[in-house]
Amino acid sequence: MRWGFAAGTETSASITRWWAEPPDGAPAQAWTSLCCVTQAAVDVLSQAREQVLDRGEGLSRRQVLDVLLLPDDRLEELLALAHDVRMRWCGPEVEVEGIISLKTGGCPEDCHFCAQSGLFASAVRSAWLDIPSLVEAAKQTAKTGATEFCIVAAVRGPDERLMAQVAAGIEAIRNEVDIHIACSLGMLDSGQVERLAAMGVHRYNHNLETARSFFPNVVSTHTWEERRDTLQMVREADMQVCCGGILGMGETLEQRAEFAVELAELDPHEVPLNFLNPRPGTPFGDLAVMPAAEALKAVAAFRLALPRTMLRFAGGREITLGDLGAKQGILGGINAVIVGNYLTTLGRPAESDLELLGDLQMPIKALNATI
């Protein structure tokens, strides 16, 4: 007798068909059997409770896809499980961060989502922030209770002028503000990594942005591998790795699951989750905003793939989720937020996020707890 199976994924339930082929010469009807084993028999959320919640092991790519394919009527159950995982493996504290653009616009890269590219007809123009303004932004960030302040520049990678400006800015901030300093300055060489580490940069952000298989649809002026190489050097220099991306850029659910597992393999300290906010003048300016339920499933799925990682709400959540969705996300796996505005778009007022965290009785992570 020979046994076989066939599988399909036309719904969230992976359908497996088993059959038995009779021995040669035997009546087929006497031997043939067919049964469908649906996901209800081995439910992905039941698997996740045992695998992720109990053991702290992230979901596989196939399992993440099954989560993303769950029907909307299971969203509440999914978010509750993701929250339990966050509480079990990360605790109740929420890390608060502010970001500031030291150098805005005029970037030579063609990231299709970004209004700061000098290759697109967006309204963003090149500008630099002076050191006193940088220090004042750090002070205002610290007043919110934030423990992290990230200095960002729209560049392929830093030149000597930018490195000198960053060094001067970090020194000035340290003289007046008690806060961790992170940087996001594009792709680095080994010497730049060493210099940033020597400056005392606490964490370096460099997003992979999307799944490796989808990346060429998003950027053509550099590769996914170049970004990953920078992250590897950052890790070797003992800076914390911050790496996430943007959801809703036209990737398939399979590619979204691929991205979650690629991030899990990278094992960053923090994963910022952005949702595409289509910017006029960019190649992705006409894409639709991601539906809220789909975005929340993604938040939960990434938490189940990355049970011990800091998962941060970042850009685009305001138009994608609104106030209610923000609350659902924080109760669905998120344990870090960016407060205030982003680089070229408006965020929620810092007071709104802090009030929400207070209402949910979620403490803000103290500075000494982030060291």
Solvent accessible surface area in square Angstrom, and as a share of the most:
residue,aa,sasa,rsa
1,M,111,0.50
2,R,166,0.61
3,W,161,0.56
4,G,18,0.17
5,F,123,0.51
6,A,54,0.41
7,A,75,0.58
8,G,27,0.25
9,T,60,0.35
10,E,121,0.54
11,T,76,0.44
12,S,22,0.14
13,A,22,0.17
14,S,26,0.17
15,I,34,0.17
16,T,32,0.19
17,R,100,0.37
18,W,106,0.37
19,W,84,0.30
20,A,5,0.04
21,E,54,0.24
22,P,35,0.22
23,P,59,0.37
24,D,149,0.77
25,G,88,0.85
26,A,30,0.23
27,P,78,0.49
28,A,57,0.44
29,Q,154,0.68
30,A,74,0.57
31,W,101,0.35
32,T,77,0.45
33,S,62,0.40
34,L,114,0.57
35,C,71,0.42
36,C,67,0.40
37,V,58,0.33
38,T,56,0.33
39,Q,25,0.11
40,A,88,0.68
41,A,71,0.55
42,V,82,0.47
43,D,19,0.10
44,V,0,0.00
45,L,0,0.00
46,S,60,0.39
47,Q,58,0.26
48,A,0,0.00
49,R,88,0.32
50,E,89,0.40
51,Q,29,0.13
52,V,0,0.00
53,L,36,0.18
54,D,78,0.40
55,R,107,0.39
56,G,4,0.04
57,E,82,0.37
58,G,29,0.28
59,L,8,0.04
60,S,53,0.34
61,R,124,0.45
62,R,100,0.37
63,Q,28,0.13
64,V,0,0.00
65,L,14,0.07
66,D,7,0.04
67,V,0,0.00
68,L,9,0.04
69,L,48,0.24
70,L,7,0.03
71,P,59,0.37
72,D,90,0.47
73,D,127,0.66
74,R,58,0.21
75,L,23,0.11
76,E,144,0.65
77,E,63,0.28
78,L,1,0.00
79,L,14,0.07
80,A,54,0.42
81,L,5,0.03
82,A,0,0.00
83,H,36,0.16
84,D,69,0.36
85,V,0,0.00
86,R,0,0.00
87,M,79,0.35
88,R,128,0.47
89,W,67,0.24
90,C,43,0.26
91,G,17,0.16
92,P,59,0.37
93,E,60,0.27
94,V,1,0.00
95,E,1,0.00
96,V,0,0.00
97,E,10,0.04
98,G,4,0.03
99,I,33,0.17
100,I,41,0.21
101,S,18,0.12
102,L,0,0.00
103,K,20,0.08
104,T,28,0.16
105,G,0,0.00
106,G,40,0.38
107,C,14,0.08
108,P,75,0.47
109,E,11,0.05
110,D,14,0.08
111,C,15,0.09
112,H,39,0.18
113,F,30,0.12
114,C,33,0.20
115,A,8,0.06
116,Q,11,0.05
117,S,6,0.04
118,G,50,0.48
119,L,107,0.53
120,F,40,0.16
121,A,95,0.74
122,S,6,0.04
123,A,98,0.76
124,V,36,0.21
125,R,169,0.62
126,S,68,0.44
127,A,56,0.44
128,W,82,0.29
129,L,45,0.22
130,D,78,0.41
131,I,39,0.20
132,P,98,0.61
133,S,44,0.28
134,L,0,0.00
135,V,10,0.06
136,E,83,0.37
137,A,21,0.16
138,A,0,0.00
139,K,69,0.29
140,Q,87,0.39
141,T,16,0.09
142,A,34,0.26
143,K,154,0.65
144,T,29,0.17
145,G,34,0.33
146,A,8,0.06
147,T,4,0.02
148,E,0,0.00
149,F,1,0.01
150,C,6,0.04
151,I,0,0.00
152,V,15,0.09
153,A,7,0.06
154,A,12,0.09
155,V,30,0.17
156,R,95,0.35
157,G,26,0.25
158,P,7,0.05
159,D,87,0.45
160,E,108,0.48
161,R,149,0.55
162,L,2,0.01
163,M,1,0.00
164,A,55,0.43
165,Q,44,0.20
166,V,0,0.00
167,A,37,0.29
168,A,46,0.35
169,G,0,0.00
170,I,5,0.03
171,E,113,0.51
172,A,23,0.18
173,I,0,0.00
174,R,111,0.41
175,N,116,0.59
176,E,103,0.46
177,V,15,0.09
178,D,117,0.61
179,I,9,0.04
180,H,27,0.12
181,I,1,0.00
182,A,2,0.02
183,C,0,0.00
184,S,15,0.10
185,L,0,0.00
186,G,11,0.11
187,M,25,0.11
188,L,14,0.07
189,D,79,0.41
190,S,67,0.43
191,G,35,0.34
192,Q,28,0.12
193,V,4,0.02
194,E,116,0.52
195,R,97,0.35
196,L,0,0.00
197,A,35,0.27
198,A,92,0.71
199,M,40,0.18
200,G,34,0.33
201,V,7,0.04
202,H,34,0.15
203,R,2,0.01
204,Y,0,0.00
205,N,24,0.13
206,H,12,0.06
207,N,22,0.11
208,L,2,0.01
209,E,13,0.06
210,T,3,0.02
211,A,1,0.00
212,R,105,0.38
213,S,63,0.41
214,F,20,0.08
215,F,4,0.02
216,P,95,0.60
217,N,79,0.40
218,V,0,0.00
219,V,2,0.01
220,S,88,0.57
221,T,54,0.32
222,H,13,0.06
223,T,64,0.37
224,W,17,0.06
225,E,57,0.26
226,E,59,0.27
227,R,17,0.06
228,R,86,0.31
229,D,77,0.40
230,T,2,0.01
231,L,0,0.00
232,Q,84,0.37
233,M,50,0.22
234,V,0,0.00
235,R,84,0.31
236,E,120,0.54
237,A,31,0.24
238,D,134,0.69
239,M,11,0.05
240,Q,43,0.19
241,V,4,0.02
242,C,7,0.04
243,C,0,0.00
244,G,0,0.00
245,G,0,0.00
246,I,19,0.10
247,L,2,0.01
248,G,13,0.12
249,M,3,0.01
250,G,54,0.52
251,E,14,0.06
252,T,69,0.40
253,L,48,0.24
254,E,88,0.39
255,Q,35,0.16
256,R,8,0.03
257,A,1,0.00
258,E,14,0.06
259,F,3,0.01
260,A,0,0.00
261,V,27,0.16
262,E,26,0.12
263,L,0,0.00
264,A,35,0.27
265,E,133,0.59
266,L,25,0.13
267,D,92,0.48
268,P,4,0.02
269,H,77,0.34
270,E,1,0.01
271,V,0,0.00
272,P,9,0.05
273,L,0,0.00
274,N,26,0.13
275,F,3,0.01
276,L,4,0.02
277,N,33,0.17
278,P,22,0.14
279,R,67,0.24
280,P,100,0.63
281,G,43,0.41
282,T,12,0.07
283,P,71,0.44
284,F,21,0.09
285,G,19,0.19
286,D,147,0.76
287,L,66,0.33
288,A,87,0.68
289,V,62,0.36
290,M,9,0.04
291,P,82,0.51
292,A,45,0.35
293,A,30,0.24
294,E,54,0.24
295,A,0,0.00
296,L,4,0.02
297,K,19,0.08
298,A,0,0.00
299,V,0,0.00
300,A,0,0.00
301,A,0,0.00
302,F,0,0.00
303,R,0,0.00
304,L,0,0.00
305,A,3,0.02
306,L,7,0.03
307,P,9,0.06
308,R,137,0.50
309,T,9,0.05
310,M,13,0.06
311,L,1,0.00
312,R,0,0.00
313,F,0,0.00
314,A,3,0.02
315,G,12,0.12
316,G,4,0.04
317,R,1,0.01
318,E,40,0.18
319,I,85,0.43
320,T,9,0.05
321,L,16,0.08
322,G,29,0.28
323,D,107,0.55
324,L,126,0.63
325,G,3,0.03
326,A,1,0.01
327,K,83,0.35
328,Q,61,0.27
329,G,0,0.00
330,I,1,0.00
331,L,62,0.31
332,G,0,0.00
333,G,0,0.00
334,I,0,0.00
335,N,11,0.06
336,A,0,0.00
337,V,0,0.00
338,I,13,0.06
339,V,9,0.05
340,G,23,0.22
341,N,81,0.41
342,Y,29,0.11
343,L,59,0.30
344,T,51,0.30
345,T,26,0.15
346,L,144,0.72
347,G,15,0.15
348,R,25,0.09
349,P,82,0.51
350,A,14,0.11
351,E,123,0.55
352,S,39,0.25
353,D,1,0.00
354,L,44,0.22
355,E,119,0.53
356,L,21,0.11
357,L,1,0.01
358,G,51,0.49
359,D,105,0.54
360,L,36,0.18
361,Q,160,0.71
362,M,15,0.07
363,P,63,0.40
364,I,58,0.30
365,K,42,0.18
366,A,52,0.40
367,L,45,0.22
368,N,118,0.60
369,A,54,0.42
370,T,11,0.07
371,I,155,0.79
